Amino acid sequence: MTFLQYVREHKAQLIITLTTYLGFFTYGYRCVSTGIALLDLQIQVQESFSTTSRLVTLYSLGYLGGACISGYVENISNNYITQAFTTTVGGIIMFLFPLLTNINILFPISAINGFLNAILETVSCVVIIDVWGKDMGNYMQILYGAFGIGGLITPILIRPFQLPMPEEILDDPDAYLSYFKPEEVLIKYPYFGSSILSILNGIAFFLCYYFYTTPVDTKDEKELSKDTETKKPEQDVVSLNSPPFYKIAIAVMWVAVIGHLGFAMQLVFTVFAQAYGVMSSLRMEKRQAALIATIYWIAACSSKFGHILLSRYTGQRILNITCVSILSIGVIVCSMLANTFEICYWLVAMCLGLGFGPLFTVAYANLEKYFHLTGKHASCICIVFVLGESIHVPIVGEFMEEYPDLFLYYCATLGTLFVAVFVSFPYVCKLLFGDPEEARLREIATKHRTSRFGSVMIPVTDRRESVMFFSSVSPNPRRPSTNSPA
């Protein structure tokens, strides 16, 4: 099968997937922008750095609230409508954010932004799972890679519009307030660009809902299910018992803890990387320090996409060991040398990004080998790992001004715990479920998933291998589907 043939056969899935990637890209920008622009937002609202940094705390609390209900959203709304609403309103928030000068108004807006982003993240993961089934591993990796690209370009776009940090006020960041006036803040321009892109992405999700979601006819669905069962080999028709609830709960919570530690380390580092470079003994120039987060995101995105390409030629275990080793080097340098040598600080950013980049998605995707992931599972995982943003970021923000070096030790501690939990994950799964059975994989691959509002996409039974392997898939005509998009 050629690439063009694959695109024609899977046009609907690919369009929805690419639209979801764009949504995650804008989500990454909205998530990272506040931390990157904190010093300029401090001038905009004329408040101390510790007070302004609470915008990140309120974002995290809103994210926590959104994660708590996101698993139930698919029961009351179509996933594409949810994606359209969250990205559109998120774009409006990005437009208003740099225009408001009252911190008390920005606090709830930041919380709403986090609330919507949590729902968008969970629903987008469910859409990718439903569209690609057991082949969702690489697509999920690209999904979080799109988030990383959004986080990557945020410092690049904001940096030219940031006000300089004069040398005479390096020892007193709050003196920054009297040095510039709120009307001199220029970061509104990259915010406006992100706002327009988010709104356009929301319109694209509405179009996906209109063109690629069809009403489910119960009779047709039953006939399709019956037809599918009659064509299966006898051993595949046998219903397989789902793993016990407590085993599923342990596995889901283990992945949630992996996400908690990993994303806490990522957010703490990217949010405060610039502030640490300016406030610490390194005494970096503000615009130069902003590039620390850029280096992290470049490394993280490169690692994700490199993981996808190399997974075809190298075993998954070797890739995981390589990433864990790089992350461990970053943790060691972070705790010992980064506060003394600027080059080591840059090295930490690169190693943390390269090491953590693909690992959470690897653990997440491995769960699908043992049981079918649902929105409620994704919601539980989001609730736990968002606590990493809700708890750790405010803690670091409180001591950042007086004891900046603790920032590095905090990141190193989170990285160490992450490595320990991730390395033990395969052994926990083997203890709970044993080795993944081929029958279980077949059951996952042939499961017809629908929502109460209509067919999600073309039935999973008609899907081929991942697009990453299209060149090795032999052509096989697809059976017409009653749920195919018009």
N, C-alpha and C positions, 0 to 999 in steps of 0.2 A: 504494500500500500504506500503510495507516494504521499508527500506532505499535503498537496492540494486535495487529494482524495480524502485524506483524513479530516481536513478542515471542512470539506463539504459534508461529510457524514456526521461530524460532530459540531456543526456550526452553532447550534443553539447552546450547547454546553460551553463552548469556547467564548461566545459572546458574554454569557452570564459570568463566567469565570474572570474574564478581563475587566468587566465592569466592577466586579467585587474587588479585584486587585486595585483598581483606581480608587475605590472607596477606602481601602486600607491604606493606600498612599496618602490620601488627604487626612485620614485619621492619624497617621504617624506625624504629619505636620502639626495638626491641632494639639496633639499630645505633648510634643517636644517644645513647641514654640514658647510657651510661658516660661519654662526654665531657662531657655536661652536668652530671653529678653528681660529677665528679672531686673537687672541693673537699670535698664531704660524705663521699665514700668515703675520702678522706684521713683524716678524723676516725674513721671506722668502723674502719679497719685500723691507725690510729696509725703511719703511715709518712710520709716526706717526699713532697712533690708530685712530684718526679722519679721516685721509686719507684712511686707510685700511678699515674702516667701510663703506666707500662709495661703496665697492663691493656689500653690501647688498642693497644699494640704486639703483645701476645699475641693479641688479637682479630684483628689484621691477619694475623699469621702463620697462625692457624687458618683464616682466610678463604682465604689462599693455598693451603693444603693442600686445602681443599674445592674450590676452583676447579680444581685439577689433576686431580681425579677426577670432577668433576661431569659431564663430557661422556660418561662411560662408565656412569653410573648408570642411564640409561634402558635399557641393555642387560640389566640384572640385576633391575630393579624397575619396576613400573608408575609412571608419573609422579605420579598422584594419591596413591598410597601413599607415595611419597617426600615429597611436599608435606605429607601428614598427619603423617608421622614427624618431619620437621624442625620444623614449627610446634609440635607437641605438646611435644617435648623442649625446644625453645626457650622455651616457656611455663614449663616446670618450672625451667629455669635462671634465668629472671627472678624466680621465686618464691624461689629459694635465694640469689640474689646479694646482696640487702641484709641477709641474716641472718648471713652469715659474716664473721668478724672477722680471719681469718688470711689475709694476702695471698698466701701460698704455695699456699693452696687456691683462691683466686680466680683466680690466673694460669691454671691448666689449664682451669677452667670458662669463663673468657673466651675461651680458644683454641677450646674445643669450640663455644661459641656462634658464633664466626666461621666455623668449619668447616661447621656446619649451615646458616648463612645463605647461604654461597657456593653450596651445593648447591641450596637453595631458589630463589635468584635465577636460576641457570641453567635449572633445570627449569621454572620459571614462564615464562621467556621462550620456551622450546620449546613449552609448552602453548599460549601465545597464538599463536605462529606456526602450529602445527598446526590450531588451531580456526578461524582467520580467513584463513589463506593470504596472498594478495597484499594483502588489505585490512587487514593487521595493523598498519599504520603508526600510525593514531590510537589503536588499542587498546594498542599498546606505549607510546605517549605517556601514556595514562591510567594504565598499569601503574606507570610510574616517577613519575607524579603521585601515585599512592596512597602510594608510598614517601615522597615529599616531604611529604604530609599527615601521615604518621606522624612524620617528623622535625619537622614544624611544631608539632604539639601536645605533643611531648615536653617542651620547655622550659616551656610553659604549664602543664602538669600538675605538673612537678617543682618549679617556682619557688616556689609557696606553702609547700612543705615543706622548702625549703632553710634552713639556719641562717644568720643574718646575719653579715656580716663587720665586726667593730668597727673603727673608724677607727684605734685605737692599734696594730693589728697589720697595717695595709695594707702597710707596708714590709718585713714579714717573714712571708710566707705560712705558713712552718712553725710560727710561734707560734700558729697556728690550732689546733694539736694540743693544747696545754695549756689552751686557752680553753674547749673543750667536751669532753664525755665521749662515748664511742661510743654509750652508751644514749640519748643525746639526739638522735641522728640520726633523722630522720623520713621520709626519702625512700623507705622501704620500702612506703609505702601506694600511690603511683602504680606502683611495680614490681608489686605484687600485682594491681592492676587489669589491667595489660598481660599478666600471666601467665594470668589467667582468660580473657581475650579470645583469646590464642594457643591455648590448649587447646580452646576452643570452635571455633576455626577449623580445628584439626586434625581434630575430629570431622566438620566439614562436608566436608573433603576425603575422609574415609573414606566418607561418604554419596555423594559424587560418584563414587567408584570403584565403589560397590555398584550405583548406579542407572544410570550412564552409560557403563560399560565392559562390552562384551559380548565373549565369546570369538570369535576369528576362525576361521571355517571356510575352509580353504584353497580348497576347491572353490567356495564361494560368492564368495570374493574374486576368483578367476580369472574366474568368470562375470561379475561386476560389471565387472571391468577390460575384458573382451572386449566387453561390452555398451556400455561407455562409448566404446571406440575405434570401434565401428561407427557411432556416432552423430556422430562428429566429422567435420568437413570433411576432405577428403583432405590438404590442406596441413598440418592440425594433427596428423595421424597420423604424419607424418614425424618420426622421432626427431631431436632437436636435440642436437648435440654440446655437452657441458659445456665451459666454458672450461678452458684448461690449468691444471694444479695450481698452477704458480708464480704465475699471475695471481690466482687465488683467494687464495693465501697472502699475497700483497702487499696485496690489498684488505682481507683480514681483519685483518692486522697493523696496517694504517693506522688502521682503526677502533679497534683495541685501544689504539693509542698515544693516539688522541683520548680514549678513556675513561680511560686511565692519567692523563693530564694533567688532565682535567676533574674526575674524581672525587678525585684527590689534592688539587686546589685546594679542592674542596667540603668534603672531610673535614677537612683541615687548618684551614680557616677555621671550620667549625662546632664542631669539637672545642675549639679554643683561643680562640675569640672571647671567651668570658666571661673566661677567665684573662687574656687580654691587656688587656681593659678594666679589670680590677682591678689588675694588676701594672704597667701602663705609666704614663706621665706623665698619661694621661687621668684616672686615679684614679676610675673609675666605681664606683658601689655594686654589690655582687655580684648582687643580684636584678635590677637594671636592666641590667647587662652580659649577663645570661642572655637578655635579649630580643633581643640582636644576632642570635643564631642563629635566633630566631623570625622576625625580619624577613627573614632570608635565605630561610627555607623558605616564608614567605608569598609572597615574590617569585618563587621557583622554581616553586611550584605554580600561581600565577597565570599565569606565562609558559607553562607546559605546556598548561594548559586553554585559555588565550587563543590559543595556537598552533593548537590543534585547531579552535576556532570560526572563527578568521580564515582558515584554510587553504581554506575553501570560497569565500571572496570575494577572497582575495589570493593572488598567486603565491608558491610556495614560496621562490623566490629572494629576493623582497622581505622575507619574514619572516626568513629567515636573515641577510640583511644588517642588518636592524634589531637582531636579537639580538646579532650580532657587534659592532655599533657600541656598544650599551649596555654590553656586557662590556668593550670597550676603554676606555670612559669610567671604569668601575669600576676597571680596572687602573691607569689613570693617576692617579686620585685616591688609590688605595691606596698607591702608591709615593711620592706627593708631599705629601699633606695630611692623611691619616687619623691620623698620629701626633701631630698638633698640634691639630686641631679635632675635637671629639666629633661634631658634625653630619656631618662628612665620613666618619667611621667608620660612622655609620648609612647614609650614602649608598653607601658601598662595599658593605655587606651587601645593599642593595637592587639595585644594578647587577649584582653578581656573580650573584645569584639570577635576576634577569630575563634576563640574557644567557646564562648556561650552561644554564638550565632545560631547554629542549627540544632542544638541539643534538646531544647524544650520540645520543638516540633517532632523530633525523632521519638521522644518518649510518648508524646500525645498520640502520634500516628500508630505506635505499637499497640495501643489499647484496642484498636479496631481488629487486631488479629485474634482477640479473645472474646469480644462481645461487641454488639452494635452500639456505637456512640450516639447519644441523643442530645437534644438541646438542654435537658436537665443535667446530664453529665457535664456538658460544657459550662453550664451555669455554675455548678458546684466548683469546678476547677477555677473559673474566673473569680468566684467569691474569695477563695483562699489566696490565689496569687495576687489579687488586688489589695489584699491586706498588706502585702509588701510595699505598696505605694502609700497606703493609708497610715501605716505605723512607722516605717523606717524613714521616709522623707521628712516628716515633721521632726523626728528625733534629731536627724542630722542638721536640719535647719536651725534648731535651737542652739547648738554649740558651734555652729560654723564660724561665727564672727570671733569668738574668744579662743577656741581651740581648733583651728582649721586642720591640723595634722590628724585629728581623730577621724576625719573623713576618710583618709586612706586606710586606716586600720579597720574601720567599719566595712568598707568595700571588701577588704581582704577576708574578713570574717565571714561575710555572706558568701563570697566565692568558695571558701573552704568547705562550708556546710553544703553548698550546692554540689560540689564535686563528690562529697561523701554520699549524698542521697541519690544522685544520678547513677553512680557506679553500682550501687546496691539494687537499683531498680530491676534489671534483668533477672537477678536471683530471686527477688520477691515475686515476680511474675511466674517464674518457673516453679516456685514453691506453691503458689496459689492455683495455677492452671495447668502446669506441665507444659510440654511443647505444643505450640499451636497446631491443631489438626487440620488436615486438608479439607475435611468435610466442613469444618467451621468456616474456613476461607470461602468455600463454595457457597455456603449458606449466606454469608455476608454479601458476596458478589451478586447473588440472584435475588436479594431481598427487594421487593417492590415498595418504594417509599412514597407516600403521599401525605399531604396535609389536609386539614378539613376544608381548606379553601380551593383545593384543586391539585392536579398533578404537579409535582415538583419539576420534573423534566421527563425526557425519554426514559422508559424503564431501565433499571440497572442491568437487567438481563441482556439488553441489546448493546451494552457498552463494550468497547475493546480495551486493549492495554493502554497504559498511560501514554500521553502524547510524546513523552520523552523516548518512547520505544517504538514510534510509529513505523520506523524503517524496517523493523523486524517482524511486523505483524502481517500475516498472510491475508489477502483479501477474502472477505466472506460476506455475501450479501445479507443485509439486515432485514429481518422480518418487519413488515409494516406494523406500526404501533398505534393504537387508538388514542394514546396520550401524547403523540408526537406534536410538537408545536406547528401551528399553521404556517 
